[in-house]
Amino acid sequence: MQTQQENGQLKRTMKTRHLIMLSLGGVIGTGLFFNTGYIISTTGAAGTLLAYLIGALVVWLVMQCLGELSVAMPETGAFHVYAARYLGPATGYTVAWLYWLTWTVALGSSFTAAGFCMQYWFPQVPVWAWCVVFCAVIFGLNVISTRFFAEGEFWFSLIKVITIIAFIILGGAAIFGFIPMQDGSSAPGLTNITAEGWFPHGGLPILMTMVAVNFAFSGTELIGIAAGETENPHKVIPVAIRTTIARLIIFFIGTVFVLAALIPMQQAGVEKSPFVLVFEKVGIPYAADIFNFVILTAILSAANSGLYASGRMLWSLSNEKTLPRCFARVNKNGVPLTALSVSMLGGVLALFSSVVAPDTVFVALSAISGFAVVAVWISICASHFVFRRRHVQSGQPLSALQYRAPWYPLVPVLGFVLCVVACVGLAFDPSQRIALYCGIPFVALCYGAYYLTRNLTTQEPEHVAE
């Protein structure tokens, strides 16, 4: 135990159920609960279903690549380590900061949204007070121990999963008339899906919304982040990947189908969650309170996963000797306290900026988050492509890999191409174009910072290049 602490090693305490719920908890959140309305209004019902099917394909491709890498090399901070090893240390450094930024920014927006949820019940209490409370709760869950964090995330995610299942069942019953509509109108059936035609605005909106769809699926890659803290990773990770992908397809496609069937395209948007619109139409008693509670748990779950991921990225950067050694220190419970504290500080700053300038800074940071996630997925596909080539070139048999992505090289190449296409789609959407204006300079800044500072650290290039 003491040796682990002195060496700065994290503990392998996560079980299969923790890993599955961690990835599900990171995914089922703001993207699904709010962005789906924007996608329906932009692409139409059939376009939204197609966009999410393409998104599910992209996630499957990326996770197959990450699965092979994670089982072969189960390390905390996973894909930034793989990028450093197979694409170059500067790329690994940039990937780590992109992913850290994604989740740290999400912390600020999550705490703000959680405060608004609580104001529904306690309007006299200011939002900032709830933000402080939730900061303390999430920080506490992460600091006590990895096992305690995983257990908390398991129950957070379980609430969301049960709610999604109930939503699909109740929504499906309303679509086909088993549950009456509140206004007494007849069951919509599939009329809303076909009312405006299959693709009312053509195919371009599907391309434009792919980053939003991919962002809704983001969080599945947390399986790779947690690989270094998982018991028996060569057995647990493949199971977690298979079950997570299957459940995500069922949850997302099922949920989007219900939303698209019950909400006319003209009524969808981002001003109100499409889930709330559905509950209003169906008229379920106490629906607002029930769903407010669900959104609250979803937000706290995302914040819980976000702090975990961002803290592990700083720990991993320090462990690779790219950041000062203090970030790699862990407490007696195997938790990187300094890395978590700095990540929480970043979340508080994002929270402050979202309150002070919600229409400028917050929108820009959120746009970067979506861009950053897709950029990280690109690095995973590229790392897997190089990893498999080097494995074969070294003369090792494929049977030595305990988990193999199928149809190589099609899987990493197709995943890479679809992610790049999604980023290109941002250029055609004025409301999301800011992601490119902010994201590309941020990537350039990370590369520049790496080359400017590498001689000021104790980095050993030959270690990361192995």
RODO-2510 file (C-alpha; in nm, 4 decimals, decimal comma):
residues 466
     n   res          X          Y          Z
     1     m     0,0000     0,0000     0,0000
     2     q     0,2761     0,2373     0,0991
     3     t     0,4767     0,1468    -0,2090
     4     q     0,1831     0,2361    -0,4305
     5     q     0,1626     0,5773    -0,2748
     6     e     0,5326     0,6475    -0,2982
     7     n     0,5425     0,5401    -0,6615
     8     g     0,2371     0,7506    -0,7426
     9     q     0,0407     0,4515    -0,8647
    10     l    -0,3381     0,4417    -0,8845
    11     k    -0,5238     0,1397    -0,7474
    12     r    -0,7103    -0,1225    -0,9496
    13     t    -1,0403    -0,1163    -0,7588
    14     m    -1,3047    -0,0790    -1,0338
    15     k    -1,5205    -0,3758    -1,1249
    16     t    -1,7137    -0,4499    -1,4452
    17     r    -2,0379    -0,2906    -1,3248
    18     h    -1,8499     0,0254    -1,2247
    19     l    -1,6809     0,0549    -1,5642
    20     i    -2,0057    -0,0003    -1,7577
    21     m    -2,1975     0,2545    -1,5513
    22     l    -1,9065     0,5020    -1,5661
    23     s    -1,9185     0,5038    -1,9453
    24     l    -2,3008     0,5123    -1,9550
    25     g    -2,3058     0,7903    -1,6950
    26     g    -2,0645     1,0010    -1,8949
    27     v    -2,2783     0,9637    -2,2073
    28     i    -2,6394     0,9977    -2,0876
    29     g    -2,6426     1,3667    -2,0043
    30     t    -2,6814     1,7138    -2,1497
    31     g    -2,6155     1,6011    -2,5068
    32     l    -2,9064     1,3573    -2,5082
    33     f    -3,1380     1,5596    -2,2843
    34     f    -3,1021     1,8947    -2,4646
    35     n    -2,9079     1,8742    -2,7941
    36     t    -3,1552     1,6292    -2,9460
    37     g    -3,4143     1,9052    -2,9754
    38     y    -3,1714     2,1190    -3,1758
    39     i    -3,0888     1,8249    -3,4036
    40     i    -3,4577     1,7454    -3,4676
    41     s    -3,5306     2,1090    -3,5545
    42     t    -3,2302     2,1199    -3,7905
    43     t    -3,2437     1,7855    -3,9691
    44     g    -3,6020     1,6652    -3,9210
    45     a    -3,7141     1,3412    -3,7567
    46     a    -3,5721     1,0967    -4,0107
    47     g    -3,2524     1,3010    -4,0405
    48     t    -3,2073     1,2895    -3,6636
    49     l    -3,2476     0,9126    -3,6563
    50     l    -2,9950     0,8777    -3,9409
    51     a    -2,7523     1,1169    -3,7687
    52     y    -2,7679     0,9164    -3,4462
    53     l    -2,7240     0,5881    -3,6339
    54     i    -2,4100     0,7301    -3,7967
    55     g    -2,2999     0,8544    -3,4533
    56     a    -2,3519     0,5060    -3,3086
    57     l    -2,1384     0,3625    -3,5900
    58     v    -1,8613     0,6133    -3,5154
    59     v    -1,8713     0,5260    -3,1447
    60     w    -1,8519     0,1544    -3,2247
    61     l    -1,5525     0,2104    -3,4537
    62     v    -1,3685     0,4260    -3,1989
    63     m    -1,4422     0,1876    -2,9119
    64     q    -1,3132    -0,1118    -3,1079
    65     c    -0,9851     0,0749    -3,1582
    66     l    -0,9719     0,1836    -2,7938
    67     g    -1,0582    -0,1678    -2,6754
    68     e    -0,7584    -0,3244    -2,8476
    69     l    -0,5273    -0,0534    -2,7176
    70     s    -0,6638    -0,0591    -2,3609
    71     v    -0,6448    -0,4370    -2,3202
    72     a    -0,2907    -0,4461    -2,4626
    73     m    -0,1787    -0,1483    -2,2500
    74     p    -0,4192    -0,0742    -1,9600
    75     e    -0,2964     0,2645    -1,8433
    76     t    -0,4706     0,5536    -1,6725
    77     g    -0,4893     0,8444    -1,9135
    78     a    -0,4936     0,5802    -2,1867
    79     f    -0,5401     0,7552    -2,5185
    80     h    -0,3022     1,0430    -2,4539
    81     v    -0,0355     0,7857    -2,3645
    82     y    -0,1127     0,5920    -2,6834
    83     a    -0,0987     0,9096    -2,8930
    84     a     0,2400     1,0001    -2,7414
    85     r     0,3724     0,6522    -2,8082
    86     y     0,2443     0,6018    -3,1628
    87     l     0,1817     0,9516    -3,3033
    88     g     0,4525     1,1505    -3,1239
    89     p     0,4923     1,3051    -2,7767
    90     a     0,3659     1,6480    -2,8904
    91     t     0,0425     1,4931    -3,0173
    92     g    -0,0005     1,3007    -2,6915
    93     y     0,0499     1,6210    -2,4946
    94     t    -0,2084     1,8029    -2,7083
    95     v    -0,4639     1,5198    -2,6824
    96     a    -0,4339     1,5216    -2,3038
    97     w    -0,4988     1,8951    -2,2789
    98     l    -0,7880     1,8751    -2,5246
    99     y    -0,9560     1,6085    -2,3151
   100     w    -0,8782     1,7878    -1,9886
   101     l    -1,0355     2,1034    -2,1311
   102     t    -1,3450     1,9137    -2,2464
   103     w    -1,4322     1,7838    -1,9024
   104     t    -1,3126     2,0817    -1,7008
   105     v    -1,5370     2,3162    -1,9002
   106     a    -1,8210     2,0691    -1,8566
   107     l    -1,7765     2,0939    -1,4792
   108     g    -1,8611     2,4646    -1,4789
   109     s    -2,1693     2,4273    -1,6957
   110     s    -2,2830     2,1234    -1,4945
   111     f    -2,2693     2,3052    -1,1612
   112     t    -2,4580     2,6016    -1,3069
   113     a    -2,7288     2,3771    -1,4496
   114     a    -2,7548     2,1839    -1,1220
   115     g    -2,8109     2,5129    -0,9407
   116     f    -3,0941     2,6027    -1,1773
   117     c    -3,2504     2,2602    -1,1151
   118     m    -3,2491     2,3212    -0,7404
   119     q    -3,4028     2,6655    -0,7877
   120     y    -3,7104     2,4904    -0,9253
   121     w    -3,7780     2,3645    -0,5720
   122     f    -3,5996     2,6358    -0,3711
   123     p    -3,6388     2,9618    -0,5686
   124     q    -3,5217     3,1758    -0,2757
   125     v    -3,1745     3,0155    -0,2667
   126     p    -2,9246     3,1703    -0,5162
   127     v    -2,7701     2,9506    -0,7836
   128     w    -2,4143     3,0120    -0,6625
   129     a    -2,4973     2,8613    -0,3220
   130     w    -2,6042     2,5330    -0,4814
   131     c    -2,2940     2,5446    -0,7009
   132     v    -2,0759     2,5527    -0,3884
   133     v    -2,2674     2,2603    -0,2361
   134     f    -2,2363     2,0466    -0,5478
   135     c    -1,8682     2,1367    -0,5904
   136     a    -1,8080     1,9989    -0,2403
   137     v    -2,0160     1,6840    -0,3015
   138     i    -1,8504     1,5924    -0,6324
   139     f    -1,5032     1,6724    -0,5026
   140     g    -1,5703     1,4560    -0,1962
   141     l    -1,6870     1,1610    -0,4072
   142     n    -1,3654     1,1752    -0,6081
   143     v    -1,1243     1,2380    -0,3200
   144     i    -1,2286     0,9651    -0,0744
   145     s    -1,1263     0,6786    -0,3035
   146     t    -1,1625     0,5553    -0,6604
   147     r    -1,3936     0,2783    -0,5363
   148     f    -1,6150     0,5332    -0,3582
   149     f    -1,6239     0,7482    -0,6720
   150     a    -1,7144     0,4459    -0,8855
   151     e    -1,9883     0,3419    -0,6439
   152     g    -2,1365     0,6925    -0,6479
   153     e    -2,1259     0,7011    -1,0268
   154     f    -2,2886     0,3564    -1,0415
   155     w    -2,5978     0,4802    -0,8549
   156     f    -2,6101     0,8155    -1,0370
   157     s    -2,6052     0,6339    -1,3697
   158     l    -2,8540     0,3698    -1,2603
   159     i    -3,1166     0,6397    -1,2011
   160     k    -3,0620     0,7733    -1,5529
   161     v    -3,0721     0,4306    -1,7136
   162     i    -3,3982     0,3370    -1,5391
   163     t    -3,5501     0,6714    -1,6406
   164     i    -3,4467     0,6312    -2,0056
   165     i    -3,5991     0,2823    -2,0154
   166     a    -3,9218     0,4117    -1,8574
   167     f    -3,9260     0,7028    -2,1027
   168     i    -3,8950     0,4713    -2,4035
   169     i    -4,1725     0,2434    -2,2736
   170     l    -4,4133     0,5259    -2,1790
   171     g    -4,3332     0,7261    -2,4940
   172     g    -4,3839     0,4210    -2,7134
   173     a    -4,7191     0,3582    -2,5440
   174     a    -4,8233     0,7211    -2,6145
   175     i    -4,7134     0,6986    -2,9793
   176     f    -4,9458     0,4075    -3,0476
   177     g    -5,2368     0,5188    -2,8265
   178     f    -5,1949     0,2985    -2,5198
   179     i    -5,1543     0,6157    -2,3080
   180     p    -5,3870     0,9082    -2,3965
   181     m    -5,2474     1,2480    -2,4934
   182     q    -5,3135     1,5289    -2,2462
   183     d    -5,5065     1,7454    -2,4954
   184     g    -5,7295     1,4549    -2,5989
   185     s    -5,5841     1,4346    -2,9493
   186     s    -5,5397     1,1004    -3,1195
   187     a    -5,2152     0,9055    -3,1000
   188     p    -4,9592     1,0536    -3,3434
   189     g    -4,8236     0,7190    -3,4626
   190     l    -4,5442     0,7844    -3,7116
   191     t    -4,7004     1,0963    -3,8677
   192     n    -4,4459     1,3396    -3,7160
   193     i    -4,1578     1,1366    -3,8571
   194     t    -4,2876     1,1600    -4,2137
   195     a    -4,4886     1,4868    -4,1987
   196     e    -4,2076     1,7116    -4,3302
   197     g    -4,0603     1,4537    -4,5651
   198     w    -3,7617     1,2343    -4,4962
   199     f    -3,5026     1,5127    -4,5192
   200     p    -3,6872     1,8487    -4,5233
   201     h    -3,3666     2,0558    -4,5438
   202     g    -3,1614     1,8129    -4,7493
   203     g    -2,8580     1,6150    -4,6411
   204     l    -2,6253     1,9012    -4,5403
   205     p    -2,7854     1,9553    -4,1934
   206     i    -2,6981     1,5966    -4,1044
   207     l    -2,3320     1,6742    -4,1738
   208     m    -2,3612     2,0009    -3,9804
   209     t    -2,4962     1,8304    -3,6681
   210     m    -2,2569     1,5342    -3,6560
   211     v    -2,0299     1,6981    -3,3958
   212     a    -2,3364     1,7634    -3,1787
   213     v    -2,4347     1,3967    -3,2197
   214     n    -2,0819     1,2773    -3,1445
   215     f    -2,0707     1,5064    -2,8419
   216     a    -2,3936     1,3427    -2,7208
   217     f    -2,2128     1,0073    -2,7411
   218     s    -1,8958     1,1385    -2,5728
   219     g    -1,8126     0,9685    -2,2456
   220     t    -1,7860     0,6146    -2,3813
   221     e    -1,4119     0,6695    -2,4042
   222     l    -1,3988     0,6892    -2,0210
   223     i    -1,3507     0,3125    -2,0367
   224     g    -1,0018     0,3845    -2,1676
   225     i    -0,9346     0,6466    -1,9005
   226     a    -1,0300     0,4016    -1,6233
   227     a    -0,8403     0,1039    -1,7674
   228     g    -0,5472     0,1574    -1,5328
   229     e    -0,7732     0,1386    -1,2265
   230     t    -0,9753    -0,1667    -1,3297
   231     e    -0,9443    -0,5170    -1,1900
   232     n    -0,8488    -0,7730    -1,4578
   233     p    -0,8637    -0,5202    -1,7457
   234     h    -0,8124    -0,7886    -2,0155
   235     k    -1,1421    -0,9482    -1,9061
   236     v    -1,3398    -0,6446    -1,7883
   237     i    -1,2733    -0,3997    -2,0735
   238     p    -1,4074    -0,6179    -2,3610
   239     v    -1,7250    -0,6914    -2,1615
   240     a    -1,7692    -0,3238    -2,0780
   241     i    -1,7234    -0,2192    -2,4422
   242     r    -1,9695    -0,4744    -2,5788
   243     t    -2,2414    -0,4052    -2,3234
   244     t    -2,1932    -0,0274    -2,3336
   245     i    -2,2220    -0,0049    -2,7120
   246     a    -2,5291    -0,2309    -2,7194
   247     r    -2,7050    -0,0328    -2,4472
   248     l    -2,6152     0,3019    -2,6001
   249     i    -2,7653     0,2053    -2,9348
   250     i    -3,0837     0,0867    -2,7648
   251     f    -3,1073     0,3906    -2,5354
   252     f    -3,0160     0,6571    -2,7898
   253     i    -3,1956     0,5247    -3,0966
   254     g    -3,4994     0,4269    -2,8874
   255     t    -3,5084     0,7657    -2,7161
   256     v    -3,4598     0,9631    -3,0386
   257     f    -3,7342     0,7605    -3,2094
   258     v    -3,9804     0,8442    -2,9284
   259     l    -3,8835     1,2130    -2,9322
   260     a    -3,9062     1,2401    -3,3117
   261     a    -4,2448     1,0640    -3,3170
   262     l    -4,4026     1,2758    -3,0415
   263     i    -4,2566     1,6218    -3,1178
   264     p    -4,3317     1,7998    -3,4483
   265     m    -4,0186     1,9392    -3,6104
   266     q    -4,1394     2,3015    -3,5682
   267     q    -4,1767     2,2621    -3,1892
   268     a    -3,8312     2,1147    -3,1285
   269     g    -3,5424     2,3335    -3,0172
   270     v    -3,3033     2,4045    -2,7343
   271     e    -3,5114     2,6487    -2,5293
   272     k    -3,6793     2,3588    -2,3524
   273     s    -3,5650     1,9995    -2,3154
   274     p    -3,7479     1,7771    -2,5672
   275     f    -3,8066     1,5349    -2,2802
   276     v    -4,0055     1,8013    -2,0953
   277     l    -4,2108     1,8633    -2,4111
   278     v    -4,2951     1,4936    -2,4298
   279     f    -4,3967     1,4741    -2,0649
   280     e    -4,6185     1,7798    -2,1123
   281     k    -4,7897     1,6206    -2,4111
   282     v    -4,8456     1,2882    -2,2391
   283     g    -4,9569     1,4546    -1,9162
   284     i    -4,7955     1,2241    -1,6618
   285     p    -4,8674     1,3448    -1,3029
   286     y    -4,5740     1,5218    -1,1331
   287     a    -4,3745     1,4842    -1,4561
   288     a    -4,1961     1,8179    -1,4065
   289     d    -4,0720     1,7255    -1,0587
   290     i    -3,9731     1,3753    -1,1643
   291     f    -3,7825     1,4913    -1,4663
   292     n    -3,6196     1,7817    -1,2824
   293     f    -3,4789     1,5255    -1,0404
   294     v    -3,3587     1,3066    -1,3267
   295     i    -3,1872     1,6003    -1,4972
   296     l    -3,0225     1,6891    -1,1662
   297     t    -2,8806     1,3380    -1,1243
   298     a    -2,7719     1,3391    -1,4894
   299     i    -2,5857     1,6648    -1,4407
   300     l    -2,4179     1,5519    -1,1179
   301     s    -2,3248     1,2226    -1,2815
   302     a    -2,1624     1,4067    -1,5724
   303     a    -1,9769     1,6347    -1,3296
   304     n    -1,8649     1,3297    -1,1302
   305     s    -1,7265     1,1630    -1,4437
   306     g    -1,5799     1,4919    -1,5655
   307     l    -1,3746     1,5604    -1,2544
   308     y    -1,2495     1,2019    -1,2556
   309     a    -1,1427     1,2216    -1,6213
   310     s    -0,9772     1,5644    -1,6022
   311     g    -0,7896     1,4754    -1,2832
   312     r    -0,6577     1,1522    -1,4349
   313     m    -0,5370     1,3399    -1,7421
   314     l    -0,3225     1,5736    -1,5294
   315     w    -0,1953     1,2749    -1,3286
   316     s    -0,1045     1,0961    -1,6491
   317     l     0,0749     1,3990    -1,7969
   318     s     0,2805     1,4226    -1,4775
   319     n     0,3407     1,0484    -1,4726
   320     e     0,4833     1,0849    -1,8253
   321     k     0,7077     1,3658    -1,6887
   322     t     0,5403     1,6353    -1,9005
   323     l     0,4006     1,8221    -1,5982
   324     p     0,5608     1,8827    -1,2558
   325     r     0,5839     1,5707    -1,0393
   326     c     0,3387     1,7053    -0,7783
   327     f     0,0474     1,6263    -1,0088
   328     a     0,1367     1,2550    -0,9999
   329     r     0,1322     1,2267    -0,6198
   330     v    -0,1513     1,0207    -0,4766
   331     n    -0,2870     1,0044    -0,1224
   332     k    -0,3136     0,6921     0,0926
   333     n    -0,6303     0,5928    -0,0938
   334     g    -0,4549     0,6061    -0,4309
   335     v    -0,6262     0,9321    -0,5381
   336     p    -0,4315     1,2090    -0,7229
   337     l    -0,5385     1,4921    -0,4928
   338     t    -0,3368     1,7744    -0,6522
   339     a    -0,4535     1,6859    -1,0042
   340     l    -0,8168     1,6728    -0,8881
   341     s    -0,7858     2,0058    -0,7041
   342     v    -0,6448     2,1874    -1,0077
   343     s    -0,9127     2,0354    -1,2310
   344     m    -1,1826     2,1479    -0,9903
   345     l    -1,0304     2,4981    -0,9959
   346     g    -1,0617     2,4934    -1,3753
   347     g    -1,4259     2,3942    -1,3384
   348     v    -1,4887     2,6813    -1,0976
   349     l    -1,3302     2,9266    -1,3438
   350     a    -1,5491     2,7895    -1,6237
   351     l    -1,8476     2,8254    -1,3908
   352     f    -1,7531     3,1879    -1,3209
   353     s    -1,7131     3,2686    -1,6899
   354     s    -2,0486     3,1091    -1,7711
   355     v    -2,2193     3,3298    -1,5140
   356     v    -2,0389     3,6517    -1,6075
   357     a    -2,0545     3,6153    -1,9860
   358     p    -2,2987     3,3382    -2,0766
   359     d    -2,3449     3,4520    -2,4383
   360     t    -1,9757     3,4752    -2,5212
   361     v    -1,7236     3,2867    -2,3096
   362     f    -1,9544     3,0009    -2,2132
   363     v    -2,0717     2,9379    -2,5688
   364     a    -1,7127     2,9389    -2,6944
   365     l    -1,5963     2,6954    -2,4270
   366     s    -1,8867     2,4599    -2,4905
   367     a    -1,8128     2,4618    -2,8643
   368     i    -1,4494     2,3740    -2,7963
   369     s    -1,5680     2,0800    -2,5846
   370     g    -1,7459     1,9186    -2,8781
   371     f    -1,4538     1,9804    -3,1124
   372     a    -1,2063     1,8466    -2,8548
   373     v    -1,3920     1,5188    -2,8026
   374     v    -1,3983     1,4426    -3,1752
   375     a    -1,0291     1,5376    -3,2024
   376     v    -0,9513     1,2884    -2,9243
   377     w    -1,1468     1,0181    -3,1098
   378     i    -0,9397     1,0924    -3,4215
   379     s    -0,6228     1,0323    -3,2189
   380     i    -0,7584     0,6994    -3,0869
   381     c    -0,8244     0,5704    -3,4397
   382     a    -0,4837     0,6889    -3,5645
   383     s    -0,3035     0,5380    -3,2623
   384     h    -0,4713     0,2024    -3,3160
   385     f    -0,3793     0,2025    -3,6863
   386     v    -0,0096     0,2561    -3,6049
   387     f    -0,0157     0,0176    -3,3068
   388     r    -0,1449    -0,2771    -3,5125
   389     r     0,1061    -0,2091    -3,7937
   390     r     0,3974    -0,2039    -3,5490
   391     h     0,2689    -0,5160    -3,3748
   392     v     0,2684    -0,7082    -3,7043
   393     q     0,6004    -0,5579    -3,8186
   394     s     0,7640    -0,6725    -3,4950
   395     g     0,6840    -1,0307    -3,5905
   396     q     0,4376    -1,0942    -3,3081
   397     p     0,1293    -1,3037    -3,3917
   398     l    -0,2163    -1,1466    -3,3828
   399     s    -0,3158    -1,4220    -3,1397
   400     a    -0,0963    -1,2486    -2,8805
   401     l    -0,3565    -0,9677    -2,8658
   402     q    -0,6218    -1,0597    -2,6088
   403     y    -0,8711    -0,8234    -2,7747
   404     r    -0,8612    -0,7476    -3,1464
   405     a    -1,0634    -0,4905    -3,3364
   406     p    -1,2274    -0,6617    -3,6372
   407     w    -1,1732    -0,5757    -4,0032
   408     y    -0,8408    -0,3960    -3,9669
   409     p    -0,7530    -0,1535    -4,1256
   410     l    -1,1121    -0,0615    -4,2233
   411     v    -1,2241     0,0068    -3,8648
   412     p    -0,9587     0,2677    -3,7676
   413     v    -0,9540     0,4280    -4,1148
   414     l    -1,3330     0,4635    -4,1361
   415     g    -1,3506     0,5935    -3,7780
   416     f    -1,0795     0,8500    -3,8565
   417     v    -1,2515     0,9666    -4,1765
   418     l    -1,5982     1,0005    -4,0208
   419     c    -1,4583     1,2039    -3,7292
   420     v    -1,2729     1,4375    -3,9668
   421     v    -1,5900     1,4782    -4,1762
   422     a    -1,7824     1,5713    -3,8587
   423     c    -1,5293     1,8480    -3,7852
   424     v    -1,5568     1,9753    -4,1433
   425     g    -1,9342     1,9910    -4,0961
   426     l    -1,8843     2,2582    -3,8280
   427     a    -1,7741     2,5027    -4,0970
   428     f    -2,1222     2,4919    -4,2555
   429     d    -2,3109     2,5798    -3,9346
   430     p    -2,2773     2,9452    -3,8239
   431     s    -2,3944     2,8621    -3,4708
   432     q    -2,1179     2,6001    -3,4263
   433     r    -1,8422     2,7479    -3,6433
   434     i    -1,6871     2,9090    -3,3369
   435     a    -1,5635     2,5611    -3,2404
   436     l    -1,3178     2,5742    -3,5322
   437     y    -1,2187     2,9347    -3,4608
   438     c    -1,1358     2,8433    -3,1013
   439     g    -1,0429     2,4756    -3,1322
   440     i    -0,7814     2,4946    -3,4085
   441     p    -0,5811     2,7775    -3,2411
   442     f    -0,6013     2,5849    -2,9110
   443     v    -0,4484     2,2788    -3,0786
   444     a    -0,1741     2,4982    -3,2275
   445     l    -0,1159     2,6551    -2,8845
   446     c    -0,0749     2,3098    -2,7252
   447     y     0,1801     2,2020    -2,9853
   448     g     0,3653     2,5296    -2,9421
   449     a     0,3614     2,5011    -2,5629
   450     y     0,4987     2,1483    -2,5807
   451     y     0,7969     2,2431    -2,7958
   452     l     0,8648     2,5576    -2,5903
   453     t     0,8552     2,3832    -2,2539
   454     r     0,9923     2,0350    -2,3223
   455     n     1,3476     2,1415    -2,2418
   456     l     1,2323     2,2942    -1,9117
   457     t     1,0988     1,9606    -1,7805
   458     t     1,2611     1,6307    -1,7001
   459     q     1,0872     1,4581    -1,9909
   460     e     1,2592     1,1543    -2,1369
   461     p     1,1577     1,1284    -2,5065
   462     e     1,2953     0,7781    -2,5428
   463     h     1,0524     0,6574    -2,2739
   464     v     0,7328     0,7749    -2,4459
   465     a     0,8528     0,6646    -2,7865
   466     e     0,8893     0,3005    -2,6878
***
